[in-house]
Amino acid sequence: MPASGLYAITQTEHKSLDTIVREVTEVLRGGAAVVQYRDKNPADAKALGKALLQTCHGHGVPLIINDAVDLAASLGADGVHLGKDDGEIKRARQLLGAEAIIGVSCYDSLERAEKAQRQGADYVAFGRFYASGTKPLAAPAHIETLRQAREKIAVPIVAIGGITPENAEPLLAAGANLLAVVGGVFDRDPKAQAQAFQILFAARKL
């Protein structure tokens, strides 16, 4: 799992396989460190997942599958992201192997993040931090949770929810290592938006 960077999440609604792959390619060219395949209404999850895996590996970037451990295993994807209803870390590890990247949604719960870390999660994700078009009804998370997590969590910390290059800096300052973004890259020019995020990460390394 990359220690920091842009964690791009696919925007698939009303888009063809070719369009999705093209947009992901642009985001990778812009410097995305991780891509997650998220698709709540897939036409052919295996075909798209296979195409995305090939594209990501062509850029040396891991592909994480949202929710679906079995799909991740069948594709040979680099890992899976688990929400509260997506099964246990232990089962995912058994299916995907010791080298797989397993991430866990922790919402606004430091306790959930600490438990996930103890159970072998490779990263934890908090959010949503801002209004989100992808998950408009998701409960809000607080920046203070990131600050507390930075003190107690050793694995990479991901922030998610309505993040754009314009509002991301407070999350990075509070302790987020990676920024998970959907609309903030895919609603506009994916490559240019990814590059704008890269500027923020580069500035923190100076």
C-alpha positions in Angstrom: 0.0 0.0 0.0 1.5 3.4 -0.9 2.3 5.5 2.1 0.6 8.6 0.6 -1.0 10.0 -2.4 -4.3 10.2 -4.4 -6.6 7.2 -4.0 -8.9 7.5 -7.0 -12.3 5.7 -6.8 -14.1 4.9 -10.1 -17.1 6.8 -11.2 -19.2 4.3 -13.1 -22.8 5.5 -13.3 -24.1 5.7 -16.9 -20.6 5.2 -18.3 -19.4 2.5 -20.7 -16.5 0.3 -20.0 -14.3 2.2 -22.5 -15.2 5.5 -20.9 -14.4 4.3 -17.4 -11.0 2.8 -18.4 -10.1 6.0 -20.4 -10.9 8.2 -17.4 -8.9 5.9 -15.0 -6.0 6.0 -17.5 -6.1 9.8 -17.3 -6.1 9.8 -13.5 -3.1 7.5 -13.5 -1.3 9.7 -15.9 -2.0 12.5 -13.5 -0.3 10.6 -10.7 -2.9 8.6 -8.7 -1.2 6.2 -6.3 -4.1 3.8 -5.9 -7.3 3.0 -7.8 -10.4 1.4 -6.3 -13.0 -0.2 -8.5 -16.4 0.8 -7.0 -19.5 -0.1 -9.0 -22.9 -0.5 -7.3 -24.7 -1.5 -10.5 -22.2 -3.3 -12.7 -23.1 -4.5 -16.2 -20.1 -6.9 -16.2 -17.9 -6.5 -13.1 -15.4 -9.1 -14.2 -14.8 -7.6 -17.6 -14.4 -4.1 -16.2 -12.3 -5.2 -13.3 -10.0 -7.1 -15.6 -9.6 -4.1 -17.9 -8.9 -1.8 -14.9 -6.4 -4.2 -13.4 -4.5 -4.3 -16.7 -4.6 -0.5 -16.9 -3.4 0.0 -13.3 -0.6 -2.5 -13.5 0.5 -0.9 -16.7 1.2 2.2 -14.6 2.6 0.3 -11.6 -0.4 1.2 -9.4 -2.5 -1.3 -7.3 -6.2 -1.9 -7.9 -8.4 -2.3 -4.9 -11.9 -3.8 -5.3 -14.7 -2.3 -3.2 -16.8 -4.6 -1.1 -16.5 -7.8 -3.2 -13.8 -10.1 -1.8 -14.8 -12.9 -4.2 -14.4 -10.6 -7.2 -11.0 -9.4 -6.0 -9.9 -13.1 -5.6 -11.2 -14.1 -9.1 -9.5 -11.2 -10.8 -6.2 -11.5 -8.9 -6.6 -7.9 -7.8 -4.2 -6.3 -5.4 -6.7 -6.0 -2.5 -10.2 -5.2 -1.2 -11.9 -2.5 0.7 -14.4 -3.5 3.3 -17.3 -1.6 4.7 -19.2 -2.5 7.8 -21.3 -5.1 6.0 -18.7 -6.6 3.7 -17.3 -9.4 5.9 -14.3 -9.9 8.1 -10.7 -9.1 7.5 -9.7 -12.7 8.4 -11.8 -14.1 5.5 -10.5 -11.6 3.1 -6.9 -12.4 4.1 -7.5 -16.1 3.7 -9.0 -15.7 0.2 -6.6 -13.0 -1.1 -3.3 -14.0 0.6 -0.7 -12.4 2.9 0.4 -9.8 0.3 -3.1 -8.4 -0.4 -4.0 -4.9 0.5 -7.0 -4.9 2.9 -8.6 -1.6 3.8 -11.5 -0.9 6.2 -14.1 1.9 6.3 -14.0 3.4 9.8 -16.5 6.3 9.3 -15.8 8.5 12.3 -14.8 5.7 14.7 -11.3 5.6 16.1 -12.2 2.5 18.0 -13.2 0.7 14.7 -9.8 1.8 13.2 -7.9 0.4 16.2 -9.7 -2.9 15.9 -9.1 -3.1 12.2 -5.4 -2.4 12.7 -5.2 -5.2 15.3 -6.9 -7.6 12.9 -4.4 -6.9 10.2 -5.9 -4.1 8.0 -3.3 -2.5 5.7 -5.1 0.9 5.9 -8.1 2.5 7.5 -10.4 5.1 6.0 -12.4 7.8 7.7 -15.2 10.0 6.3 -17.2 11.6 4.9 -15.5 14.9 5.7 -17.4 17.2 3.3 -20.7 17.0 1.4 -20.5 14.0 -1.0 -22.3 13.5 -4.2 -21.4 9.8 -4.2 -22.8 9.2 -0.7 -25.0 12.2 0.2 -26.5 10.4 3.2 -23.3 9.2 4.8 -22.8 10.4 8.3 -20.2 13.1 8.7 -16.7 12.5 10.2 -14.7 15.1 12.1 -11.2 16.3 11.5 -10.4 15.8 15.1 -10.8 12.0 14.5 -7.9 12.3 12.0 -5.7 14.0 14.6 -6.4 11.3 17.1 -5.9 8.6 14.6 -2.5 10.0 13.7 -1.4 9.4 17.3 -2.7 5.8 17.5 -2.7 4.3 14.1 0.4 3.0 12.4 -1.0 2.0 9.0 -1.8 4.6 6.3 -4.9 6.7 7.0 -7.3 7.5 4.2 -9.8 10.4 4.2 -12.8 10.3 2.0 -15.9 12.4 1.2 -16.4 15.4 -1.0 -12.7 16.1 -1.2 -11.3 18.4 -3.9 -7.9 20.0 -4.4 -9.4 23.2 -2.9 -10.5 21.7 0.4 -8.0 18.9 0.9 -5.2 20.7 2.8 -6.9 20.6 6.3 -7.3 16.8 6.0 -3.6 16.3 5.2 -2.6 18.7 8.0 -4.7 16.7 10.4 -3.1 13.4 9.6 -4.5 11.9 6.4 -1.9 10.1 4.3 -4.1 9.4 1.3 -7.1 11.2 -0.1 -9.9 9.0 -1.6 -11.7 10.9 -4.3 -14.5 10.3 -6.8 -16.1 13.4 -8.1 -13.1 15.5 -7.1 -11.2 14.0 -10.0 -13.9 12.5 -12.4 -16.4 15.4 -12.4 -13.8 17.5 -14.3 -10.6 16.8 -16.2 -9.3 13.6 -14.5 -5.7 14.1 -15.4 -5.6 17.8 -14.4 -7.4 17.2 -11.1 -5.0 14.3 -10.2 -2.1 16.7 -10.9 -3.7 19.3 -8.7 -3.7 16.8 -5.9 -0.1 15.8 -6.6 0.9 19.4 -6.0 -0.6 19.2 -2.5 1.3 16.0 -1.7 4.5 17.3 -3.1 4.3 20.5 -1.0 4.0 18.4 2.2 7.2 16.6 1.4 9.3 19.8 1.1 
